[in-house]
């Protein structure tokens, strides 16, 4: 039977060469699902797996994590009640009301600094500006506010994260990996986390570190949790801000709609860009018991599924026609969540999704209103094989001097 989407396909610009994606080609050439994993491409089956209580985290070294000591590992690797309780304990930090009443102030202060420096210098690398925004906001939420500087905090967090995903097989490589991690983690603890913990013991605040202090987390547990919240918030948001800016600089009608639209409309534009350009390209889940659902998905116990976010996000059964075209009205028309599966779904859906969208919206709203603002150099699209995601480097923005 021919569906409406299929009938409309021949007349769709996407099917005659229109494709707004900028990261698809490099992703298609470099994506590497886990060995033996079954690739899930449809939106319905992907969402079904991500929402299931019968699956467990897989990939990202989840298979080698010792789950017998949940207090010493990141919430990212946990499942079931222990995961739910860990998430619920700090859920208020990511709520819309908290974003509006507290995090917005941090975003405004950071943008004041970014704008002032940009107007003084005349031009700047866009990824450096987006990195400053991402670091400042994540640090506030986590509670990493007692470091010598946010710039040094960002460098130390980046060093730990990059070291943690570049481990090579072999005995001697393992020794080298452990030595490097010991140095990087030690610096992060000494200069960033330990001062924050000491400050929270004296004066509690509404942040992740205060919760960990009050819940008597171990030192290792604190380090893992901070790196999970902080690292994800810093690294992925930086890339998305640059990607969204690139699209808006390039597409004048879309930029005009963004600048004249309401906050709701601006978020819809960003979510649609993220649908096409997800920073995370795939998620892995392992079936803890046999799984079968109405979408026709069936997994045997122990089988690993690789959810292809990029393919699920352009499934015409849920996007409608022209899936490769940026259409901010698509989600509302199709009655689906705007970013589709770009933030994941189910129990492990990204807790900072709304924070990331709002800081990106504010960053771009302020940046694009600067007199003479322009993109003088487009970014180079690179691939990070360790995290299986794109990186954008080399973009430069310029504006009229203040």
N, C-alpha and C positions, 0 to 999 in steps of 0.2 A: 504494500500500500504506500502511496506517495504522500509524505507529510507536507504540511504547509511550508516548513523551512526548506525542504528539498525542492518543492515546486518553485520557490522564490530564488533558489540558488543561482540559476543561470543569469539572472538580471542583477545579481549582487556585485557591487564594485570589488569586493574582496576576491571573488572568483575570477575576475579578469585582471588581477594583478594588484589590487589595493590591499596593502598590508601595513598597518601603522606600527607594528612591533619593531623594536630596535635590538632586543636581546635574543630573539628567537633563533637566529642563525647560529650564534655562538653556543647557545644552549643545546641545540640539536646536534652539533658536532662534538660536544664534550660531555653530555650527561651520561653517567654511569650508574645504573641501578645496582643494588647489591646482588652478588652472585646468586643465581637460582631464584630470585624474586619474580613473582608474576606482576607484570605491569598492568595497572588499572587505568584506563583512559576515559571512561565515561564519568560524567558528573555525578549521576545518581549512585552508581556503585562506589565511587570514591567517597562520597559523603556518608554512605551507609557504613563503610569500613571505619572511617574516622570517628563515627558516633557510637560504634559498637562497644559494649562492655566486655566482649569476648576477645578483644585483641590487646596486645601489649606493645610498648615502644620497641622499635627495632631500628637498625641503622645508627649512625652517629656514635658508634662504639657501645651501644646499649647492651649488646650481647655479652660484653666482658665486664660490665658493672656489677659489683657485689651488692645485691639487693638485701642481704642479711642485716645491713646496718643503714637503714633508711635515713637516720639522722645525720649521716655523713656524706650523703650524696644529694645532687640537685633534684628539685621537684620534677625536672624535665624527664628523668628516668623512672619516676614512680607511676603507679597506676592504682586504681581502686580508691578505697576510703582514705588511705594515707596521702595520696595525691590530692584528693578533693579537699581534705582538711588543710593541707599546706597552702593550697591556692586560696581557699576561703579566708584564711587568716589575714591575708593582705589584699583581698579583692577590693576593699574600699579605696585603696591608693590609686586604682585604675578606673574608678567610677566616673561617669560624666560630671557629676557635681564637684568631685575633687579636682578634675581637670579645669573646670571653670573657675573655681574659687581659690585654688592654690597653684596648680601647675601653670596656669595661664600667666601668672605673675613672673615665674621663672622664664617662660618663653619670651615674654615682653622685654624683660631685662637683657636677656641674651641677644635678642634682635636689635635692641638699642645699641649694644656694643658692636655687633656685626655691621650694622648700617653705618655707624660713625667711622669705623675703621675702613670700610669699603669706600666711603666718600672721601676720606682723607687720602687713601692710597690711589684711588682711581680705578683699580682693578684688583682681582684676587681669584685664586683657584676656587671654583665652586665647591669641590669636595671638602676643602678645608673649612669653608663657612658652614656647610651642612654638618660636618663632624663636630664643630663647636656647639651647634644647637643640640645635636643628639647627645653629646657627652653631658652638657649642663643639665638637661632635663632628666636623663637617666640617673645621674649622680644625686639629684635632689630626691627622686622617688626612692632610690635604694638607701640613701643616707650617707653616701660617700662625699661628705661636705667638709671634712677636716684635713684634706690633703694639702700639700704645699701649694699646689695649683691644679686646676682642672686639666691643663695641658699635660702636665706630668702624669696625672691620674690616667688620662687617655692613653698615653704611651705605655704605661705599665700594664693596663688592662689588655691592650692590643698585643703586647709581647707575650702575655700568658696565653691568650686565646690562639694566637698563631702557633705557638709552641705546642699547644695541646692537640692541634689537628695536623701536625706534620710528622708524626711518629712513623718511622720506617721499621720493617720487620728485621729480626736478627738480634742476637744477644748483645753485641756491642752497641748497636743502634739503640737498644733499649736502655743501656747504661747511660749513653749520651743524652737520650730523651729525659731520663729521670734527673740527671744533673742540671740540665737547662731549666726544667720545670721547677726544680728546687730553688734555683736562683731567682727566676721570674716571680714565682709565687711568694717567695720570701720578701722580695722588694714590695710587692703589692700589699702584703700583710703589714709590714713595718711602716710604710709611708702613707697608706690609704685606709686600710680596714681597721687596724689596731687603734689608731687615733680616733676613728669614728666610734668604735665600740666603747672606748674609754669615756668619750663625751656623752654617749647615750646612757651609760651607767650613772653618770652624774646628773644628766638632764635628758629624760626620754623625749622623743619626738614622734611624730606620726610618719614613720618610714619603715622600710624592710629591716634595717639593722636593729632598730628598737624592738621590733617583734622578736627577732632572733635572740637578742639579749634577754628579754623577758621570758622566752621559752627555753632558755639555757642551752642554746645550740653549742656544739663543739666547735673548736677553731676550724677544723676541716669542713664541717657543715656550713659555717658562715662563709668561708671562702668559696665553696662550690655554689651556694645560693646567690651570692653577690655577683659572681662571674656569669651565672646564667641570666639573671635579670639585667645586669648592667651591660654585659657583652652583647646580648641580643638586641637590646634597645639602642646601643650605640652603633653597631656595625650595619645592621639591616636598614635602620632609618636613614643613615647617611646616604646609602645607595639609592633609596627610593626618592629622597628629596632631589638628588641630581637628575634622576630619570624623569621625574615629573616636570622639573624645570626645563629640561631639554625639550620635551613635548610642547610645553606652553610657549617657549621661545620660538619654536618652529612653526606652530599653528596659530596664526593671529586670531582667527575667529574664536578658537577655543580659549585663547588668553583673554580676549575681550569679554567672553562670557564669564570666565573665572573672576575677573576684576569687577564686573558689574553685578555678579550674582550674590545671592544670600549665602550664609555659612553652609546651609543645607546643600545648595547647588554646588558650592565649591567642593564639599566633601564628595558629592556624587561624581564630579569630574575626576578627583583623585582616586576614588575607588575603581572607576572604569580604567584609568591608566594602570593601576595595580593589577587589575584582572588580566590585562595583556602582558604586563611586565612584572610578574611575581618575583620577589627577591629569592625566596625559597622555591626551588623548582620541583621538588618531590619529597614525599614523606614515606617512611617505611613502617609497617605494622606486622607483627607476628601473631598468628591465631593461637590463642591459649587453649581453645577448644574448637570443634568444628563450627563453621559459620556459614549460614545460608540466609539470604534475605530476598525481599520482594523485587529488588533491582536485578535479580538473577546472579548475584555474586555468591560464589561458594568457595570457601577455603577449608582445606583439611587442617587438622590440628598440627601445629608446628610449622605450617606453611607461611612464608613471608610475602606480603603484598607491597608493591611499590606504587603508591598513589602519584600519578603524574599530574601535578597541579596545572602545569601549562596546558596539557591536553584537555583536562576536565574543564578548564576555564574557557575553552573555545568549542565545547560540545554544543552543537546547534540545537540539540534537544532542549537546552536550558538557556542558551543565549539568543536564540532566534537567528534570522539571517544576518549575513555580514559579520561573522564572529571576530574577524581580525581588524575591524574598524572601531575606532574610539567613538562611542556613542553614550554620553552621560545619562541619557534617558532610558537606557537599555534595562537596567536592573528594576526600575520602577515599572516599566512596561511588562517585564517578564515575572514580576513579583518574586524577586530573589534578592538575597543580601548582596549589596553592591560589589564588594571585593571578591565575590564567589568563594573560592577556596584558598585565596592568597594568604590568609592568616590561619589556614588550617580549619578544623571544625571539631566538634565534639569536646571531650574533657580536656584535650591538650590544645585547644584553640589559643592562639597567642594572647596572653593576658593584657599586653600593652597595645593592642590594636588601635583603640580609640586615642590613646596618647600619641601614637605615631602619626595618625591621620591629622590630629589637631595641630601638632607641632609643624608638620609639613604644610598644612594650610596656612598657618600664621607666617611661617618663613617665606613662602612664595607670595603671599598677599603683600607683605612688607617689601620684599625684594622687587617685585614687578612694578611697584608704584614709584620707584626711585627715578628721578629725572635722568633721562638718557640711558636707562638701563639697557644692556644688550649683551648677547653672548658672542664674545669675540673669538672663542675657540671651542669647538665641539669636543665632547669627551671621547676617549678611546674606550671601547667596550672590551674588557678583559674577563677572563674566567678564573675563578678560584676553585681549583680541583678539590681542595680539602672540604669546603663547605658546599660544593656543587651549586654555585650561584655566581651571578655576574658582579663585576666591579666596574665603576666608571671613574676614570682618571684623566686629568688634563683639561677639563672644561674650565674656561676662564670667563668671568663676567666683568663688565666695566660699566661705569656710570659717570655722570657729570660730577665734578668736584663740589663739595659743600660750599 
